[in-house]
Amino acid sequence: MTRFTRNMAILSLALLASACSRQVEIKIGVVGPMTGNLAHNGKDMAQGAQIAVDELNDDGFFIDGKKAHLTLLVEDDKGSPEEGKAAAQRLVSAGVNAVYGHFNSGVTIPAAPIYAKAGIPQMSASTNPKYTRMGIASVFRIGADDIEQGATLGRIAVDKLKAKSVFVVDDESLFGVGLALEVNKVLTARNIKTGSESVKTTAADFAALVKKIGDSDASVVIYGGDEPVGLALLKALRGSGSGVKFIAGDSMCEAQTIKNAAGTADRDYFCTVAGVPPSWLSGGVAFVQKYRAKYGEPGGMSPIAYDGIHVFVQAMQRAASIDPAVYLKEMKSSSFDGKIQGTIEFDAKGDLKDGTVVIYEAIGAVLTEKSGMF
């Protein structure tokens, strides 16, 4: 090797090292139930986030003039508050710059103080109002809350289905109880006859509950809670020959739920999603194409997670920093370009301004958007 080629090689290595030193490495935690009965929700979140990461890294993006690279750290909280707190601590110890998660309100809320203490912004689609009412400045909800979603469930029963009597069931989770509370506010205001029951596990006496619902003369059942108890109730109702209409929130509003229902949700089934469907904007259509190519059919949680990752990165770009203490100010004061949801802006509490709740009906075992239902 000549002196010239040796010097050029040294120079190339020096330039490469310099370029690497100028690259900004960003770590974002995604945490939810990756195993267990709710794993399809957690995986859908993580996969939607990964689509955003791949998109950003492939296209190339910069923070403060430096090329940036994004990595996801995925943690499994098993849908458990204690596991959620442990997962939160692992992400903090790993030095993440932001966190997207958790899925369950009952896990998101107890984990929030852990991220807040470390100064790490947390974004979630969890719907319980308490999440943004704990006085924590670093929490953000990217979707409507239970106040709006619960009111929508109640209006479906009264305004669309013309119910005179409604039976409300929850699974005793923070999400389920909160949703049922908001539903009952609507029913009470409209003088609708109401029955209610709380069911904690799938081992409950559903035959007795089905009889109680039948004796109440309810034409509609509204369920607040996660899929395991909800599907057990629905299957018990249909197995008894009940033709009661069934309404549920966003934890039971995706294609996988209809599949898991094994024919019991093919009709007379309504549900809501606290978020804009991908079909509304061209960016959403592109997202669905990318998701299908890599993972198959997207669920309800993946489009929201996808937008959440883009919001975090846009905030960092505007602040010219990946330091949570610096870009947090942008999260609280700026509006962002949601590729699927359109303009995204948070209020003083961290709630999404103008959150949208979309209504679906199962028609021929396919969830179909019901725009203009009311």
N, C-alpha and C positions, 0 to 999 in steps of 0.2 A: 504494500500500500504506500503510495507517494505521500509526501507531507501535505500536498494540496487535498487529496482525497481524505486523508486522516482528519485534517482540519475541518473539511466539509462535513464529515460524519459527526465530529464533535459538535459543530455548529447546529446540525440537524437535531441531535439529541438535546442540545440546550434549548432550541426552539420548541421541541416537543415538550420538554419539562416545563418550559415557561407557559405553553398553551394549557398544559394540564393544571398548572397552578392557578390559571385564570378561570378555570371552569368552576362554576358554582354547583355544589352538590346539595340537593334538596331531598329531605326524607319526610314523607307524609304517611301517617299511620291510618289504616282502615281497620276498624274493629267491629265485630258483630258475631252472631251465632254461626260459626262455620261447621259445626257438627250438631247433631241432635235433630229434633222435630222441626226447627226453624232454620236449618242449614241452607235451604234453598234461598231464603231471604238474605242471609249474610253473604253467601257466595254471589248472589246477584249484585249486591252492593259492591263487593270487591272487584267483580268483573267489569262493572260499569266504570268504576274508578280506573281500572287498568286500561280500558279503551282510551280514556282521556290521557293517561300517562304515555301510552304508546304514541298517540297522536302528537302530543307536545314534543316528545323526544325525537320522533321521526321528522317533524317539520322544523325543529330547531327553535329555541326561544332563548331570550337573554334577560338577565337581571343586572341592572346598573352597568350595562355595556359588556357584561361577561356572559359567555355561553353557559347555559344552565342544563343540568341533567336531573331528572326526577326519578325517585325510587319509592315504591310502595312497601310498607312494612305491614303485613296482614296479621292480625291477632284474632284468636277465637275466644269469645267471652261466654260461649255455651248458653247464652240467654239467661245467665245467672248474675245477680248483683255482686256477689263475692268474687266470682270469676272475672266479672267486668272490671272491678277495682284492681284486681291483680294484673289484668291485661293492660289497664291504663298505666299502672306503675312500670310495666315492662317497656311501654312505648316512651314514657318519660325518660327512663334510664337509657334508652336507645338514642335519645337526643333528637326526636322528631321535631320538625318545624311547624307541623299542623296535624290535626286529627280529624278524620271523618268517621263518625259513629257516635253512639252505638245504634242498634236497631230498635230494641225494646226501650220504652220510656223508663221502665223499672230498672234498667241497667244504665241508661244514659245519665239519669239524674244523679245517682250516687257516685258515678265516675267523674262527673263534671268538676267537683272541687279539687280532684287530684290534678287534672290538667290546668285548672286555674292557678293553683299554688305554684306550678312550674312555669306559669306565664304562657302556656301554649293554647292558641285558639282552637276551639272545638266546634265542629259543625255537624248537625244531625237532622234527620227527617223525623225524629221522634215527635209525637204530636201532643203529649200531655202538657198543658199550659205551664205547669210548675217549672219546667226546664228553663224557661227564660224569665222566671219570676223569683229567682233565688238571690238576685243582686250580684250575679257574676257578670263581669263586663266582657268576658272572652268567649261567651257561648252564642251560637247562631243557629237558628232553625230555618232550614231551606225547604219550606213547605207550610201549608196551612196547619193550624193547631186543632185540637179536639173541640174547641168552642165552635169553630166553623164546620168541622166535619160532622160533629154530633148533631148540630142544627140541620145539616143537610140530610142526614139519615132520617131524622124526624119528619122533615118536609116530604121526603119520598113517600113515607107511610101515609101521611095525611093528605098531601096535595096530589100525588100521582096515583096512589093505590086506594085513596078514599077510605082508609081504615077507620072504623068506629071504635075498635078495641085492638090494642097492641100489647104484646108481651115482650119485655126487655130482659135479656140474659147477658150477664158478664162473667168473665173467668177469674175474677178477683185480682187480676193483675192491675198495676197502676194505669196502664193503657185502657184496659177494658172497663174498669170502674169509672175512669174519667170520661170515657166516651158515653157510657150509659147515663152518667149524670147530665151531660149536655142534651142527650136525646130526651130525657125525662122533662127537662125544662120546656122544650118545645111542646111535648104532649100535654103537659099540665096547662100551659098557656092556651092550648087549643081545646081544652076540656075533653081530651080523649081518655076513655077508660083504659087503665094500664095495670098489667100484672108484672111481676118481676121475680128474678131468681139469680143467685150467684152460684156458680159451679166451678170448683177449683181444679178438678182433674178429670181425665177421660175415664176414670174408674167410677164415676158418679152413677147414681141410679137414674139413667136417662129415660127409662120407661115411665118412672113416676113423674118426671118433669114433663114428658110428652103428654101424659094424662092431665096434668095440671094446666098445660097450655090449651089442650082441647076443652077442658071444663071452663076455661075463661072466655070461650067464644072469640078469641083473638083471630083476626084474619091475617095478621102480620106479626112475625117475630123479628125483632132487631137485636143483633148480637154484637157485643163489644168485647173484643179480646183477640187472642192469637188463634192460629188455625187448628191446633190439635183438639181443643174443646169444641170449637165452632163446628168442625166437620163431624165430630162424634154426635153433636146435637142434631145437625142437619140429617145425617144418615138415620138417626133414631126416628126423627119426624117422618121421613119418607118411608122408612120401613114399616111405620104404623099406618101408612096410607094417608097421612095428613097432607092436605093441599095448601097449607098455610104458606104465604109469601115469606121469603127469607131475605133480610137485609143485613149487610156486614160492612165493616170499615176496611181500610186499605191493607191490613194484614191478611185479608182473604179476597184480594181483588187482583188476581193474576191468572194466567193460563194454567200454571202448575196447580193452583187451588182447584180449578175446575176438573183437572185431570185426577187429582187426589180424591175428589168427591165421588168418583166412580159412578157417574150417571145421576147423582142426586142433586147436582147443581146445573143441570142442563136447561132448566126453565124455572120461572117463578123465583129467580135469584137476582138480587141487586146488590151492588157494592160501590164504594167510592174510593178514589185515590186523591190524596192531598198533593197534587202536582200536575203539571201540564203534560199531556201525552206527546210522544215524539212526533206524531203525525201532524202536529200543528205548525211546525216550522221546518224549513229545508234542512237545518242543522240536525234536527231530530231524525229525519228520514235517513240522512247520511250515517248517523249514529247506529240506527237499527241495522243498516246494511253491514257495518263493521262488526257489530255484536254478533249478528247471525253467522257471519263468516268465521268467527273465532269460537263462539260458545253455543250457538243455537238461538232459540227465541228468548228475547229479553223479558224479564219480569218487571214489576212496578218499581222496584228500588234502584235498578241500574241507571235509568236516565237521570234521576235526581243526584246520585253519587257522581255521575259523569260531570254534570254541571258544577257540583261542589268543588271538584278538583280544579276546574277551570277558574272558578271564583278565587280560590286560594292563590293560584299562580298570578292572576291579574292583579290582585292586591299587592303581592310581592313586587311585581313589575312597576306598579305605580309608586310604591314606596322606595323602589330601588334598593330593596333589602329583603333578605330571608329571615331576618331577626324578628321573632314574633312581637317583641315590644315595639318595633318600628312599624311593621306592616299592619298591626292590629288597628291602628288609627285609620288606615284606608278601609279596612273592613267595616268600620263603624260610620264612615262618612261618604263613601263612594257608591255609585251604582255600577253594576257589572253586566257584562254581556253573557247571559246564559245561552248556550248554544241550542238548548231545547226549550227552556222556560222563557226565553226572551230577557227583558231587563230584570235584573235581580238587585234589590236594595233592602237593607235591613233597618228596622226602626231602633229607637233608643234601647229597647229591651233585648234586641237581637232577633226579633221575629221578622219573618219575611213580609215586606209590605205587599198588600194586595195578593195574598196567597189564594190559589185557585183550588177548588175541590171539583173533580170531574166524576160524573155518575156513569156507571156501566150496568147493563142488563145482560144476563146470559140468554142468548138466543141460539138454539141448536147447539148447545155446549160451547159456544164462543162468546166471550165477553165483548159486547158492542157498546161503544160510547153513545150516550143518550144526551146529545146536546139539545138544549131547548126543552128539557123535560117539563119544566114548570111553566 
